[in-house]
Amino acid sequence: MDTRIMNEILAWMKTTDLVELAFKRGSEGFEFRTPTATPAGAAFPASRLVPVSSPTVGIFRTSRPGSAPRAQEGGSVASGEFLGLIETGSNATEITAGCAGRVVKVLAQDGDPVEYGQPLFLVAP
């Protein structure tokens, strides 16, 4: 591949958030990595945040009917504490904290449709 084109691609890459870029067509190709890129095959650093995920498909509710929302960003929660509901037809499945800690992020809003396994909260133990 022409080095002028490769230099243009590398210059463009430096203006983006990309840390790695690979291209291959036939027998030609290239691979660029910035110094901050994780080496190939290296594991990502473990997160200390614990996700609380939806156990089912349905509509997310931040509280029981007639109650104020319990889980708010920055608030503390106990293990097993109520965080919200998933409504599926006439059924409601409670969402509870898997560990004690602080709610770092609420990822779903009241009334959002959610999928099985979708993270709803991030909790820092």
C-alpha contacts under 8 A as a table, 3 or more apart, distances in Angstrom:
res1	aa1	res2	aa2	distance
1	M	5	I	7.54
1	M	6	M	7.30
1	M	28	E	6.70
1	M	29	G	7.43
2	D	5	I	5.46
2	D	6	M	6.44
3	T	6	M	4.85
3	T	7	N	6.04
4	R	7	N	5.17
4	R	8	E	6.33
5	I	8	E	5.06
5	I	9	I	6.25
6	M	9	I	5.09
6	M	10	L	6.14
7	N	10	L	5.01
7	N	11	A	6.06
8	E	11	A	5.09
8	E	12	W	6.17
9	I	12	W	5.09
9	I	13	M	6.09
10	L	13	M	5.00
10	L	14	K	6.39
10	L	32	F	7.55
11	A	14	K	5.32
11	A	15	T	6.96
12	W	15	T	5.36
12	W	16	T	7.03
13	M	16	T	5.37
13	M	17	D	7.73
13	M	18	L	6.39
14	K	17	D	7.61
14	K	18	L	7.62
18	L	21	L	7.17
19	V	33	R	5.67
19	V	34	T	5.17
19	V	35	P	7.98
19	V	36	T	6.73
19	V	37	A	5.16
20	E	31	E	7.46
20	E	32	F	5.63
20	E	33	R	4.40
20	E	34	T	6.45
20	E	37	A	6.53
21	L	31	E	5.67
21	L	32	F	5.18
21	L	33	R	6.55
22	A	29	G	7.50
22	A	30	F	5.76
22	A	31	E	4.23
22	A	32	F	6.37
23	F	29	G	5.20
23	F	30	F	5.41
23	F	31	E	6.42
24	K	27	S	7.26
24	K	28	E	5.75
24	K	29	G	3.91
24	K	30	F	6.48
25	R	28	E	5.40
25	R	29	G	6.00
26	G	29	G	7.77
33	R	36	T	7.93
33	R	37	A	5.99
34	T	37	A	5.41
38	T	42	A	6.50
38	T	44	F	7.61
39	P	42	A	5.50
47	S	50	V	7.83
48	R	124	A	6.47
48	R	125	P	7.52
49	L	122	L	5.92
49	L	123	V	5.46
49	L	124	A	4.77
49	L	125	P	7.06
50	V	99	C	7.98
50	V	122	L	5.57
50	V	123	V	5.05
50	V	124	A	6.22
50	V	125	P	7.25
51	P	119	P	5.84
51	P	120	L	7.25
51	P	121	F	5.75
51	P	122	L	4.56
51	P	123	V	6.27
52	V	95	I	7.91
52	V	96	T	7.73
52	V	97	A	6.56
52	V	98	G	6.84
52	V	119	P	5.65
52	V	120	L	5.73
52	V	121	F	5.08
52	V	122	L	6.23
52	V	123	V	7.43
53	S	116	Y	7.74
53	S	117	G	5.18
53	S	118	Q	5.21
53	S	119	P	4.05
53	S	120	L	5.33
53	S	121	F	7.07
54	S	57	V	7.30
54	S	86	I	7.53
54	S	95	I	7.24
54	S	114	V	7.19
54	S	115	E	6.76
54	S	116	Y	5.42
54	S	117	G	5.00
54	S	118	Q	5.36
54	S	119	P	6.33
54	S	120	L	6.53
55	P	95	I	7.92
55	P	116	Y	5.52
55	P	117	G	5.99
56	T	86	I	7.29
56	T	93	T	7.97
56	T	114	V	7.95
56	T	115	E	6.40
56	T	116	Y	4.44
56	T	117	G	7.16
57	V	86	I	7.45
57	V	88	T	7.00
57	V	113	P	7.63
57	V	114	V	5.67
57	V	115	E	4.50
57	V	116	Y	5.03
58	G	86	I	5.56
58	G	87	E	5.28
58	G	88	T	4.79
58	G	89	G	7.97
58	G	113	P	5.69
58	G	114	V	5.58
58	G	115	E	6.81
59	I	86	I	5.33
59	I	87	E	5.01
59	I	88	T	6.65
59	I	111	G	5.70
59	I	112	D	5.65
59	I	113	P	4.45
59	I	114	V	5.98
60	F	84	G	7.24
60	F	85	L	5.80
60	F	86	I	4.64
60	F	87	E	6.45
60	F	108	A	7.22
60	F	109	Q	7.14
60	F	110	D	5.69
60	F	111	G	5.39
60	F	112	D	5.43
60	F	113	P	6.16
60	F	114	V	6.41
61	R	64	R	7.40
61	R	84	G	5.64
61	R	85	L	4.96
61	R	86	I	6.11
61	R	87	E	7.30
61	R	109	Q	7.55
61	R	110	D	4.73
61	R	111	G	5.87
61	R	112	D	7.80
62	T	69	P	5.21
62	T	70	R	7.29
62	T	71	A	7.50
62	T	83	L	6.92
62	T	84	G	4.55
62	T	85	L	6.46
62	T	109	Q	7.26
62	T	110	D	5.34
63	S	66	G	7.89
63	S	67	S	5.88
63	S	68	A	6.04
63	S	69	P	4.69
63	S	70	R	6.69
63	S	83	L	7.40
63	S	84	G	5.19
63	S	85	L	6.59
64	R	67	S	5.44
64	R	68	A	7.72
64	R	69	P	7.90
64	R	84	G	7.26
64	R	85	L	7.09
69	P	72	Q	7.46
69	P	83	L	7.97
69	P	84	G	7.69
70	R	82	F	7.39
70	R	83	L	6.10
70	R	84	G	7.65
71	A	75	G	6.65
71	A	77	V	7.58
71	A	82	F	7.94
71	A	83	L	5.26
71	A	84	G	7.58
71	A	103	V	7.10
71	A	106	V	7.95
72	Q	75	G	5.40
72	Q	103	V	6.60
72	Q	106	V	7.02
73	E	102	R	7.82
73	E	103	V	5.10
73	E	104	V	5.41
73	E	105	K	5.44
73	E	106	V	6.21
74	G	102	R	5.97
74	G	103	V	5.32
74	G	104	V	5.72
74	G	105	K	7.83
75	G	102	R	5.54
75	G	103	V	5.55
76	S	100	A	7.55
76	S	101	G	5.57
76	S	102	R	4.20
76	S	103	V	6.15
77	V	81	E	6.28
77	V	97	A	7.01
77	V	99	C	7.90
77	V	100	A	5.45
77	V	101	G	5.47
77	V	102	R	5.95
77	V	103	V	7.05
78	A	81	E	5.29
78	A	97	A	6.89
78	A	99	C	6.53
78	A	100	A	4.18
78	A	101	G	6.56
79	S	96	T	7.65
79	S	97	A	5.29
79	S	98	G	5.48
79	S	99	C	4.16
79	S	100	A	4.36
79	S	101	G	7.86
80	G	96	T	5.08
80	G	97	A	4.90
80	G	98	G	5.92
80	G	99	C	6.92
80	G	100	A	7.95
81	E	96	T	5.16
81	E	97	A	5.36
82	F	94	E	6.88
82	F	95	I	6.02
82	F	96	T	4.51
82	F	97	A	6.68
83	L	94	E	7.61
83	L	95	I	5.45
83	L	96	T	5.23
83	L	97	A	6.57
84	G	94	E	6.02
84	G	95	I	5.07
84	G	96	T	7.17
85	L	92	A	6.15
85	L	93	T	5.48
85	L	94	E	4.56
85	L	95	I	5.50
86	I	92	A	5.51
86	I	93	T	5.10
86	I	94	E	6.52
86	I	95	I	7.32
87	E	90	S	7.00
87	E	91	N	5.80
87	E	92	A	4.45
87	E	93	T	6.50
88	T	91	N	5.21
88	T	92	A	6.18
88	T	93	T	8.00
89	G	92	A	7.99
97	A	100	A	7.03
99	C	123	V	7.81
99	C	125	P	6.50
100	A	125	P	5.79
101	G	123	V	6.11
101	G	124	A	5.36
101	G	125	P	4.16
102	R	123	V	5.47
102	R	124	A	5.26
102	R	125	P	6.58
103	V	106	V	7.25
103	V	121	F	6.96
103	V	122	L	6.00
103	V	123	V	4.53
103	V	124	A	6.48
104	V	121	F	7.60
104	V	122	L	5.52
104	V	123	V	5.47
104	V	124	A	6.36
105	K	121	F	5.69
105	K	122	L	5.16
105	K	123	V	7.25
106	V	109	Q	7.61
106	V	120	L	6.19
106	V	121	F	4.65
106	V	122	L	6.67
107	L	119	P	6.87
107	L	120	L	4.84
107	L	121	F	5.48
107	L	122	L	7.67
108	A	112	D	6.39
108	A	120	L	5.35
108	A	121	F	7.53
109	Q	112	D	5.60
114	V	118	Q	6.52
115	E	118	Q	5.42
119	P	122	L	7.58
